[in-house]
């Protein structure tokens, strides 16, 4: 499910925000985790199991690394956890029978999980005993597609105490609209020009048309990623989170 699709804009987002605002603060974490899993399953189907496996696996590894952090076994568990995450990522990226069907955002949620494990291993943050919090680190829907990647230490306290702020909501709404405009009005328009140029047979291309195609494609990529980042940061702010600039 993309942020600029009608099903997200006119169904998923308003329903999620409405229920989020009606719930008590203690219930918001569980609700956002469930909403994030629904968001992911909507487009990825069975690959939801991969995301859940990453969540639960890293939750257990975090506890083991934290428990044995000062002993040799802490380093062993940390190494196993790294192999678990990178092995899963490498399998989908490079295994011929899996690479053609790679789960959306697997690079993101893998590195997000690694950020959590590194902070626990270094003693920057204690291991999280609440599985819901670890689930939000890895699956939170504003970030799941392409980030921004946020260090666990920067978001940990916010995930434990999810609070609503009218000021953050207003700022987030404006940021989301700006990002949506970049993606729909600019990136999509530039993509049509770039695609038309790239469809011209090579012998018929002039230097000017070639440069036009390259410029439009470059700007399309920039506004596409910039717009997505703006929307992700805006959504996070609407839900009470402060995400760093990408």
Protein Blocks (a to p, Z undefined) as FASTA:
>chain_A
ZZkbmklmmmmmmmmmmmmmmpcfklmmmmmmmmmmmmmmmmnommmmmmmmmmmmmmmm
mmmmmmmmmmmklmmmmmmmmmmmmmmmmmmmmmmklmmmccehklmmmmmmmmmmmmmm
nomaccdfblklmmmmmmomklmmnopaddfklmmmmmmmccddfklmmmmmmmmmmmmm
mmmmmmmmmmmmmmmmmmpcfklpcfklmmmmmmmmmmmmmmmmmmmmmmmmmmmmmnop
acddZZ
